[in-house]
């Protein structure tokens, strides 16, 4: 689903004057390495526990396949020795090549390579399945976590950063997890197996070959330690860039309207340069491992070759054994290089995992009451008792709000911008929990209800419309998923949306695109009103519900709303005071408090703040 034209819940004081708002700003400051490398790695490995059987089977295949590949050079060396000795015997006239023995050895060699390939393939398939299943589980857990996070969290975190953690970071974890597990297993077995086989050929030559190991390990340790902070920075700044891209594309019309392309591009290039520098340093440092390891490996290879030639001249080693030993010496450098590569992959994996687990470990919204009160008999009496609330701690927006609304009463909330009108509605629906006081529904504290049940009592029509990529029929049915097509059409007729729908190509089957810009703003508002009518709520919330339609359509919608609000508790937030003259109660808010309350006539007679607002509108 796509959120169309929906702003974030945020107090005015938190917004910055630049285009990027609270999502803006590159992430500056020093970037340290993973806060808890071991803890994060342990947490990641815990996700593998349900797949112990598959991993054990893959280990068996890995061990079997790697052992066969390790034995193969020795068998190939035997074949070379048989061919070389036979050739020398033929030259000396004392014999020839034993082709039966050579064919047997080559058959064994072929079988080793084939089975090694089969086992490696099976092991790779199993590990790929495990890694993708871990990724699947993490995405499910991440999505579930999003639904349990308080809205206050998203007020201060760029949306693109959250999306980057759910997509880029989890995908990186899954891909590198399978790759690292496979390479780690095969590299260790290859390294150990090659050393054992080398020892069986020549202990002295093995000592020469192993002289390169300490130097290789030192190189790996130094590079890994130095590169970790750059990998973490790379993932962090990737989230910043994604956040800006998501923001700019969702508001591209505003960007063009204010000719802000240059400023947006400047901000993007600034963030992108930071990402580039972090990624470049990470890749550059990690890339140093391979030429350094290659150089060290070549030094060892030359030393083994020279010493092996000397032993062959002395007659202490067969030619085939020297060939096998040289292959094993190369096999030592390969797993070491692979382990170095795994260490780099592990850095980015842990950096990504830390960001994912950091989100999964965030404090969730307050759990629902264990013995939640049922909403089945709710009639719609609402009370606010000494309510205090602030989006930011110690910065209250609502100071001491108290009001009592009876069943079926139409209550209008008016006041200047920033007075706290919409905030009151958000608190009523428990989008945020209050700091002090009580909000009562039929005498019950709203915290005694399960959130799903509580919000099922309400239907909302907001100034910022919200439609998703789907048909008109599906968008209206979102108010009540069990509604029939006939009920959806009746709701559209009640909202005076049926006529315009039938003029669209496809009618109710017209697909609203992702940006919802293939219908007008007023038409979108009609659809959201139809959705609220279909929901058939006990309490209705209208936040400037008719602000985006023309005067004639507004009159038609007002009639539909009058029918909808009949015998229902209704909250009407309005700036155009002419639309709430017939409300049963008008609450006048200013600075987070109720300054006046009464009917339209009573408030005008008081000659107070409401009178000033009303008079100012009509004078204008």
N, C-alpha and C positions, 0 to 999 in steps of 0.2 A: 504494500500500500504506500501511497505517496502523500505526504502532508503538504497540502497546497495552501500557500498564502497564510500560513499559521505562524504567528510570532510566538516567542518563548515567554513563559511566565517569569517576569522579572520586575522588580521595583525600578522606578525611574532613576533612582539615585545610583543604580549599578551600571547604567548604560553610559557609554562614552560617546562623545560627539562625532567621532569619525565613522566612516561607513561600515567598518568591520565590527563595531560594537564589542560585546563581551567575548565574541569568538576571535577577535582580532589578535594583533600583537604576536610577533614571533616569540618563541620560547627562548628566552635569553638566560644567561647565567652559566656557571660551571656545570659540566656534565660529568658525573662520577660513574664509576663502574657499577655493576649490579650490587644492590644493597646486600643481598643475601644469596650469593651464587649457589652454595650448597643447599640451602633451604629450598630455593626455587627448583633446582634440579631434582631434589627429593620429592617435591610436590608433583613435578611432572611425571616422575617415575611411578608415583602412586596411581596415575591414570592407566598404567599398564597392567596393574594387578588383575583386573578381570580377564585378561588375555594371557594368563600364565601358560595354559595348555598350548595355545598357538605358538607362543614364543619359544616354549620348550621344544616343540616339534621343529620349528625353524632353526633352533640351535643345533639340533641333531643333524639336519640337512646341511647346515653351514659347516659344522665340524667334519662331516663325511666328505663333502665336496672339496673343502680346503685341504684336508689330508691327502686326498687323491691328487690334487694339483701340486702339493708339496712333494709327493713321491715321484711324480712324473719325470722331473729332471734327472733323478738317480737312474730311473729305468732307461731314459734316453742316453745317459752316460754309458750304461752297460751296452746298449746297442752300438754306440760309437766305438767302445773298446773292442767288442767282438769284430766289428768291421775293420778297425785299424789293425788289430793283431792278425786277423786272417790275411789282410793285404800284405803285411810285413812277412808273414809266413810264405805267401805265394812268391814274393820277391826273392826270399831266401831259398825257395824250392823245397821247403819242408812241409808244405800243406796249403790250405786255402781258407776261404771264408765259409763258416758254417751257416748256410742260409736257413736251415731248419730252425736253428737257435735264434737267428736274427729275426725270422718271421714271427716266432713265438713272442719275442720281446716286443716287437712292433705292434703285434695284436694286443698285448697287455697294455702297451702305451696308449693305443687308440681307445681301449675300453676305459682307461683312467680318465682320459680327456672327456669322453662322452658322458660318463656318469658324473664327473665333476660339473659339467655344464648342466645336466638335468637337476642335480641337487641344488646348485646355485639358483637355477630358475625357480624351483619350488620354494626355496627359502625366500627369494625376493617377492614372490606372489603373496606368501603368508604375511611377511612384514608389511608389504604395501596395504594389505587388508587391515592389519592391526592399526597402522598409523592413520589411515583414513577413518577408521571407526573411532579412534581417539579424537580426531578432528571433529567428527560428527557429534560426539558426546559433548565436546567443549562448546561447540556452537549452540547446541540445545541448552546447555547450562548458562551460557552467556545470555541467550535470548530470554530465558526465564528470569535471570538476574535483572535484566533491564526492566521487566515488568514489576519487579519488587523494589526498585530503587525509588527513593523520594524525588519528587520533581525538583527539590532544592539542589540536588546534585547536578542536574542538567542545566541549572541556571548558571553554573560557574565552570562547566567543562565544555569545550568545543565539541559539537556533534560529530564533526569529521574525525576527531581523535578517537571517540568511542567506536565509530564505524571502522576506523583503521585497526583498532584492536580486535574487532570481531572478524574482520576479513583478512587483512594483510598479516597480522601477527599470528592468528590461528593457522592460516594456510602455511606460513613459514614454519611453524612448529610441526605441523603434520608432515610436510615435505622433508624437512631436515631430520625429523625423528626416524622415519623409515630409512633414509639414507645413512644416517649416523649409526643406527643399530646394525645394519647390514655390514657397513664398512668396518665398524669397530670389531665385530666378531671375526670377520675374515682376516682383518689385519693382524690381530693378536695371534690367531692360530697360525697364520702364515709366518709371522715373525718367529714364534716359538718353534714351529715345525722346521723352518729353514735352518735355524741354529742347531737343532738336534741332528739334522741330516748332515750339516757341515762338520759337526763334531765326529760323526761316524766316518767321514772321509779323511780329515786331518785336523788334529787338535791345534797344531802350530798355525796352520793357515786360518783357522777359525779365530785364533787370538788376534792375528793381523787384521782380519775383516772387522772384528768387533771394536777395534780401536776408534772407529768412526761413531759408534753409538753415543758415548757421553757427549761429544760435541753436538750431535744432532739433537739430543734431548735438551741441551742447554739452549740451542737456537729456538726450538719449539716453545720452551717455557718463557723465554724472554719476549718473543713475539706475541704469544697468547696474552701475557700479562699486560702488554702495552696496547693491544688492539681492542680489549674488552670495552673500554670507555667509548671508543669510536663506534662500535657496533650498537651500543646502547643509544648513543646520540643519533645514529642513523634512524633507528626505529622511532625515536621520540619526535624528531623533526619531520618524519614522514607523516605522522599524525597531524602535525601543525599545518603542513601543506594541504593535506586532504581536507582539514577543517575549513581552510580558506576557499578551496575550490568548491566545496559543497555550499558554502555561504554565497559565493559570488554567482554561481549558476542558478541557485534558487531565487536570487534577487536580481537577475540580469536586466530586467526591465527598468528597475530603479537605477541601476548602474548607468544604463544608456540615457535615461531621462535627465540625469544630473551630469552627463558628460564626465563620468568618473572613471572611464576606462583607463586613463593614464595613472590615476592614483591606485586603482586596483592592481594594475600591472606592476607598478612600483612595489607595492606591498608583497605581491606574489614573488617577484624576482628577489626580494629581500629574504623571504622565507626559503625560496628555492635555492638561493646561494648558500644559506646555512646548511640545508640538507645536502647540497652538493659537496660542500667542504667536509661534512661529517662522513658521508658515504665514500668520498674519494680517499680520505685518510684511512678509513676502515679497510677498504679494498687494497690500498697501496701497502699498508703494513702487513696485511695477510698475504699479499702476493710476494712479499720478500722471502717468505718461507721456501718457496719452491726453487728459485735459482740458488739460494744458499744451500739447500739440501741437495740439489743436483750437483753443485760444486763439491760438497763434502763426499757425496756418493761416488763421484768420478775419481777423487783422490784415493778412496778405498779400493775402487775397482782396479786402478792402475797398480796399486800395491799388491793386491791379490794376484793379478795377472803375472807380474814380474816374479813374485815369489813362487807361484805355481809353475812357471816355466823353469825356474831353477830346480825345483823338486823333480820335474819330469826329466830334465837332463841327468839328474842324479839317479834316475830310475826308481825313485821311492813312490811315485804316483803314476797311475795309468792315465793315458790321454783322455779317456772318457770320464775319469774321476775329476780331472782338472776342469773339463767342460761343465760337468754337473756342478762343481764347486763355484765356478764363475757365475753360473745361473743363480745359484743360491745366494751368492753375495749381492747380486742385483735384486734378488727377492727380499733381502733385508732392507734395502733402501726404499723399495716400493711401499711396504707397510708403514715404514716410518713416515714417508711422505703422506701416506693416506691418513695416518694418525694426526699429522700436522693439519691436514685439511679438515679432519673431523673436529679438531680443537677449534678451528675458526668457525665452522658451522655451529658448533656447540655454543660459541659466544653469542652469535645472533639468535640462536634458539632460546637460550636462557634470557637474553634481553627481551625477546618477544614474549616469552612465557611470563616473565616478571610483570610486564605490562598487563597481560591478560589476568594473571592471578591477583594483581593489584586491584583491578576492577571487581573481580569476583569476591574479593575480600572486603569491599566497601560495605559500610553499615547500611542495612536495608531499612525500609520504612517500618514503623512500629507494627508488630504482628497483630492480626485481628484477635479479638477476645475469644478465648477458648469456648465459652458457652454464649455465643453471639445471640443477641436478641433478634427475633424474627421480624421481618418487615411486612408480613402478610396483612396485618390489620392496621397499617399506617394510614391515617386519614389526612395528614399534612399540616399539623400544628407545629410551628417552628418558633424556637426561642433562642435569643442570644443573651448571655448573662455575663457581663463584665469581661468581654473578650478582648484579649491583647495578643498582638502578633506582629512579628517583623521578619522580613525575608533574610535580613542579616542580624546576627545576634547583637543585642543592645542597640538596635536601630529600629524602633517600633514604627509600623505603618498604621496599624489599628491600635488605638490607645485604650479606650474603655467603652466598647460598643455593647449596648443593651437594647433589645427590641423584642416584641412579642407579636407574632403573626398567627391569626386564627385560621381554622380550616376553610379552604375555598377563598381566602382573602387575596385580593390583588394588591401587591405591595410594590410600589415604584421606589427605586433608589436613584437619587439625583445628586449632582454636585459637580464641582469643577474637576478638570483632569488631575489625577493624582490624589483624589480625596479618599480612595480606598473602596470604591464601589465594586469593581470586579474582584478585588481581593476577598470581599465578604462572601461572594458566591463560591470562590475557590475553597474557602475554609468550610463552607456549608457542605461541599461535596468531598471533603477530606483530601483534596489535592495536596494540602498542607495541614499539619496539625498545629493547633493554636498553642501559644506559649502559656497563657493563663486564661481562666474563665471556663465557660461551658457553652456548647451549642447543643440545643435540645430538639429532638424530633419526637413529637407526641409524648413529651416528658422524659424521653430516654436520651442520655448522652450519646451523640453520634458515634463515639468511640466504642460503644457497646455493640454496634452493628458490624457485620463483616462488610468490608469495603465494596465488594461486588454487589451485595444485597442493597447497601445504602445507595449506590449510584444507579441501581435499577429502579429506584423510586423517582429519579429525576429524568428530564429530557432537556437538552440545551439547544438554543439557537443563538449562535454567536455572530458578532460583526465580521470576524474573519472566518470565512467559510472553509469547511474541510470536506473535500471529496477525494476519492481515490480512483486509480486507473481501473475502470470497469464500466459496465453499462449503467444507464440511468436507473433501470429497474434495480440493479444490485446496490446502487448507492442509496436509494430510498429505503430498500429492504434492510439496510444496515441498522435502522431503528428497531426492527423486530425481525430476526432472521427466520422465524417460523411463519411469517405472513405470506398469504397467497398472492398471486398476481392481481387478482381482483381487489384485494385489500390495499395493495400498493397503489393501484390506479385510483381508488376512492380517496386515498390520502392525498394524491397529487391533485385531484379535482378540488378537494377541500382547501388546498393551499394555492389554488388558481394557477397550478403549474401544468395541468393537463394540456391546455391549448398549445402552449409553446413547445411542449414535448412532441406533440403529434405533428408539428411543422418541421421537426428535425428529420434528417435522413435516417430511417430505421426506427424512429419513434423511441419507445422505451428501450430498444436494443442499441441505441446510439452509444458508442464507447467514448467515455470521457477520457481524454488523453492524460498523460502523466502530470502535466502542468495545469490541467483543467482550464485551458485557455481556448478551447473550441466552443465554449458557450460564454455568455456574458456574466459579469459579476452579479447582476440582478437575478439572472436565471439560476445561478448557483445558489443564491440565497433562497429562492423559491424551493429548490430541491431540499435544502437543509430544513426548511419549515415543514415540507411534506414528510421528511424523515421523523421529525419530532411528533407530528400528528399521528403517524403510524405507530410510534412507540407507546402512545396512550399512557402518559405518565401520571403519577399522582401529584407531582410538583413540577412546575414548568419554570424554566429560567430563560429569559429573553434579554440578550445583551445587544442593544442596538439592532434588533432583528430586521428592521425594515429600512435601515440606513442606506442600503445599496440599490433601492428600487425607486422607480418614478412615483409621482404623487398618486396617479390613478391606480397603479398596482398596489401601492401602499394602502390605499383605502380598501381594496379588495382583500388584501392580506389581513388588514386589521379586523375585518368582519370574520374571516376564518379564525383569527386568533381569539376573537371574542367567544366564538363557539368552543374553541379548544380550551380556553381558560375557564369556561363555565363549571362551577363547582370544583375547581382545582385551585390549590394554593399556587400562586404565581408571583415570581420576582421579575420585575421589569427594570432593567438598567437603561436609562435614556438620557440623551443630551437634548433632543428636541422635546421640550416640555409639553408641546401641544399633543403629543401622543399618549400622555399619561394623566390627562385631566380627569378621567373617569376612574382612576385607581381608588381602591378603598382606603389605602394608607400610602402616604408619601413620606419617605425618610430622606431628609436633606443632610448630606454628609459634607464635612469640610475638615481637612487635616486629620482624618482617621476617626472622627467622632460624629455622632448625630447631633446636629445643632438645632434642628427643628423637625417636627413630625406632625402630620395631620392630613386632612383632605386638601384637594386643590383650592377649594374655596376658603377653607380655614387659614391656609398658609398665606394666601393673598391678602386676607384681612389683617394678618399679623404685621404686614409691611416689613418683613425681615429679609433674610438672605434669599429665600426662595422668591420673594416678590422682586428682588433686584435681578435675579437670574431670568425670571419670566419676562419682566419688562424689557430687559436688555435684548433678549432674543427678538421680541416683536418690534422694538424700536429699530433694530438692525434690519 
